[in-house]
Amino acid sequence: MEKTLKSCYLDNAATSWPKPEAVYKAAEVFLRRGGANPGRSGHTRSLDADRLLFETRERAASFLGAAQPEEIIFTFNATDSLNMAIKGVLEPGDHVIYTSLEHNSVLRPLGSLRQRGVITTTMVSCDSSGWLDPQDIEKAIRPETRLIICTHASNIIGRILPVEEIGLLAKKKEILFLLDSAQTAGALPLDLSRIGADLAAFTGHKSLLGLPGVGLLYLRSGVKIKPWREGGTGSRSEDELQPEIMPDYLEAGTMNTVGIAGLNEGLKYLQKVGIETVREHEIALNRRLIDGLSEIKEVRVFGAKEPRKSVAVTSFTVEGIDSGELGYILEQGFGILSRTGLHCAPCAHRSIGTFPQGTVRFSLSCFTGEEEIDYALASLQEITSRFS
């Protein structure tokens, strides 16, 4: 076995790498040949940038199952989208239900509002495999419940939650449903209309294969929301208040158009390859990984351990080795890049029994190959043999 591979990147749940070549080229072409601000000027470069936004918005709406392009809002990342949604729909006295698998992008905005006495919250716990019973959410509903928040899949163990059932429950009870799809957009076939989300948050730099600094917020037509930021939109400049036309209402300020150019190409790539093809590739690789990890006696794998119930995100610990130390050894000794610790989801680690030490996380992408999985497994075998 070679000491290292040229690249063994297993941290795609944080940011996917590599990107399709067209993503890199689109960003460079925009900066070198365009670079104008969309919707602000009448010259051709500005109009070209405007067309890019329109094309990407339409493509994203179609890819995600939105009813119309105006339901897709460009943001800076999933955290931005979640803040816009949470702080945009909640009012004093509202009650929010969320799950124990949520990321700090949900936990912290809710914690801030709760600390200031604006809202009350109830956390519904998942079991040690990450499973959530929708009936537990129903039991937590109060007369003042305004919002249910649920991650589509855990960023630690990859477990896919029963979001369609939660969507039906929310609709039945006339409660808004916010979906965090940071780990699933581009990894799973996704249809917002079928799921029944009223709002959904996405990031461009993970499985959508785009660049950092661009995200998406889905806002179902008819859902009332306060703007997260207000300012220039290039429309109705004579008005002192934010124009209420969508998507301008939520898109104040200069957008990350170079990032949107990259996202457009990432979406094109996924449409060309086919999301089902991506899904089957990642299921096969994750099965190979989980099976291999299970054969190393010192390793404990967390979650459902069934790739069809998860996205390609797997967390594990090694007996006798601190997770942070193991991550360091993997990189310094073998060139394997992973993610260790609590992964910005402390309640999830409490649910699966890995708080406060955390885990090592391997996360795969459509560009991950079998040779990388085999190399990572062989490396872990070598490491555990040293410590045994």
N, C-alpha and C positions, 0 to 999 in steps of 0.2 A: 504493500500500500504506500502510495506517495505520502510524504509528510503533510502537504497541504494541497488543496485544489487552488486554481487561480482565483476562484471566487466561490464561496459557499455561503450565500446570503439566505438566512432562514428567519428573517424579521419582517415579513411582508404585511403582517397585521399592523405594524407601525407605519411603514411606508413601503409600497411595492417597488421592487427593483429586480431586473432592469425594466425599462419602459419600451414599448414598441418604437422602432426607429423613427416612425412618422411623428411621434410625440415630440422628440427632440428637434426634429427639422421644423415642425410647425412653430415652435417657440422661437427658434432662430430666425425663421423667415419673417415672422411678425415683427420682431424687434429691429431687424435690418431693413425691411422694405415697407413696413407700415408704422406701427408704434403710435398711432393716433388714438385720441379719446373718443369712444363711440357715443353717438347721440349729442355731441356738444358743438360740432362744427358742420358746415355745409360742404367742405371740400371732400375730394374723392377718398382720401385715406380714412377720414372719419366715417364716411359712409361704408367703406369696406369693413371697418371694425364693427359697425352696427350690424352689417349683414352676418358677420361671424357670430355675434351674440345671438342673432335670430336663428341661425342655422343650428347652433349648439343647443339652444333652448328647445327647439323643435325635436332635435335628435334625443336629448335627455328625456323629454316628455314621453316620446314614443318608447324608448328603451325601458323606462320605469313604470309605464302604464298609467301616466297622468291623463286626464280627460282632455286637457288643452295646454298649449305651451305656457300660457300666462300663469299657470299654477306652479311653474318652476321658477324659483328665485335664485339668483347667483349670490353666494356668500363667500366667506374666506376659508371655511372649513366646517366640519361637522359640529365643533364646539360653538362656533358662531351661529350656526343654524339652530342648535338646541337652545342657546340663550335667546335668540330672536323668538322662538316658539314659546318657551316657558314664560319669559317676561312679557311677551306680547299678548298672551291670552288670559293670564291670571289677574285676578282682582283681589283686594283685601277681603278676607273671610273665606276664600276658596280652599278646598281640600284636594290634595293630590295623592294618587296612588302610584307607587313605582316598585320595581323589583330589586332584589338583592344583587342582581348581576349588573346593575347599571354602572357606567363609567363616571368618573369625577365630573365630566362635562354635564351630567345630570345632577349628581349628588351635590355639587358645590353651588350651582344656582338655586337649587331647592333649599339647601342649608342656609344660604344668605337670606332668602326671603322668609324662611321659618324663624331665623334668629331675630329678624326685625319685626316679627309678629304679624307679617302680612298674610301668611298662609299656614295651614296645618298639613301634615303629611302622614302617610302610612306606608311602611315598607313591607312588601310581601316577600317572604323568604323562599328561595329555591332549595331543593334538597342537595345532597353532597355530589350528585351527578349533574347538577344544573337544571334538573327538571322543575317546571313551574306548573302548578295546578290552577287553571283559570277560575275554578270555583273559589280559590282563596282570594282572588281579586274581587270576585262578586261579593264575598263576605265582608270585604273591607270598605265597600261603597257606603257613603253617607249621603244624606240629603244635599249637603253642600259640596259634594265631590264634583269638581269641574274638569279634571284632567287625569287620564291614565297614561303613564309613560312606560314603555317597554323596549328593551334592546331586542333587535331581531336575532342576534347571535352573540354569545359571550366573547369578549376579546381575550379571555384567558383560556377557556376550554372549548370554545367554538360551538357550544350547544345551541341549537336552533330552538327558539321558543315558539309556543303555539299562538302566533300573532293573529292568525285568521279568526280563531275562537275568541281572542280578546277583542278584536275589531267588531265581531258580531255582538259581543256583550256590551261594549261601549255604545254601539248604535242603539241597541235595545233600551239602554238606560239613559240615552241622550247625553252622554258624557264624551268630551273630546278625547281622541286617542292620538298620542304622539309616538311615532316609531323612530327608534335610533337604528339606522341601517348602515352605520359606518363600516361594519364588517361583512355585509352581505351584498351590497350593490356591486355588481360585476362578478360576484362569486356564485350567486344563486339566480335562477329565473325569478324575476320580481315583478309583481303586478299590483300596484297601489290600489287600483279599483277593487281587486279581489280581496286584498288584505283588509280594506276598509279603514285605512288610516285617514285621519283628518289633517294631520301634519306629519312630515317625515324629514329626517335629517340625513344628509349624505356628505361624504368627503370625496374629493377628486383624486387624491394621491395614493389611495390604497388599491382595491381591486378594480376600480374604474380606470386605472393605469395612467392617470393624468399627473400633473405637477403639483407640488405643495402650494398652498395659498389660494385654492379655489374649492368651494363646496357648493352644495345645493340645499335649498329648503323647498319641500313640497307643501303647498297650502291649498287645500281643497276649496274650490269656489264656494263662497258663501260664509266661510269661517272668518270671524271678525278678529282682528289682531291690531295691536298698537305698533307703530314703526319702532325698530330698534335704534336706528339712527336717521337723522333728517338732514337735508341739505340739497346740494345740486343734483338734478336729474337730467337736465337738458330739456325738460318739458315744463310748460306753464311757469316760466321763470318770473312772471309778473306777480305770482301769488306768494304770500308770506308763509303759508302753510304747505306742508308736504302734499303734493298732488295725490289724490286717492285712486288714480288709475293704476292698474297692475300691469307689469311688475314694478313700475317706477316707485310706487308707494314704499317699497321695502329695499330699494336699490340705490340709495343716496350715495353720492361720492364716486370717485374714479374707480372703476372696476379693475380687477386683475385680468386684463384682456389677454395677456400673453399666456396666463394660466388657463384661460378658457379655450384658447387656441389648442393647447396641449390636451385638454379634456376632450375636445371635439374629436381629436384623432384617436384618443383612447377608446372612446365610444364607437368610433368607426371600426377599430380593430376588433372589438368584442362582437359587434354586429356581423363582421365578416367571418370570424372564427366560429361564432355561435356560443351562446352562454351555456347551452347543454353540453357542448364539447369541453368547455372550460370546467364545468362542474364534474363531469366524469373523470377528467384528468386529475383533478385535485382529490376526488374521492379515492381513486386508485393509489395515489401517492401517499395520502394520509393513512390509508389502510396498511400500506407497506411500512410506514413509519411506526404506527401503533403496534403492529405485529412484532416488529423488530425490537421496539422498546420493551415489550412484554416478555421477551426472551432474555433480557438482562435482569438477573435476580435482584440487583441492588436498586433498580429503577421502579418508581411508582408513578403510574400514569393516572391523571385525573380527568373526570368528565364522563361522557356517555360511552366512550371507547368504541363507538359505532360510527364510522365516517359518514354514513347517510343521514345521521341525526345531527351532524355538525358541519360547520365550514372547516377549512383546512388549517385549524389552529389547535395545537396540542401542547398541554403543559405537563411537566413531570418534575420529580425530585429524585435525587440519588442519595441513598442512605450513606450517612457519614460525611457528606460534602455539602457545604453551604451553597445555596443556589447562586449567590453573587460570585463566589469563588469559582464555581463550575463554569459560569459564563465567561469569566476571565480566562480560565484554562482552555476552554473551547476556542476562544479567539486567538490567544497568544501562542498556544501550542499547535493548533490545527486550522486556524484561519476561518473558523465557523462563527458567523455572526448571528446572535440570538437576542432574546430579551429576557431579563431576569427581574425579580422583585415582585412588587404588588400590582404592576401594570395599570396604575391609576384606577383601580377598582377594588378598594379594600373590603367592601361588604361581600363581594363575590368570593374573595379569598376566605373570609369567615365562613361562608356557606359551604365551601368545599374542604375546609379544615386546614388551610395552608397559611393562615394569618398568625404571626406577623412575618414569618420567614420568606413567604412567597414561593415562586416556582421558576423553573427555566421554561421558556416558551419557544417552540419552533412553529413558525407560520409560513405556509407555502403559497405559491402563486402559479399561474398558468405557465410561467417560464421555468419553474423548478423542474429538475429532471431526476430520474431514478438514481443516477450516479451520485447526486448530492445527498439523497436519503441514505444510500448505502454507505457513503463516506462518513456521514454524521453518526450512523449506528456503529460502524467500525471504530470510530474515534471514541465514542462513549464506552465501548467494550474495552478499549485500551486504557482509558482513564480509570474505569472502575477496577480493573485488574491491578492497577498501581496502588489503590487505596484499600484493597481487600487483604 
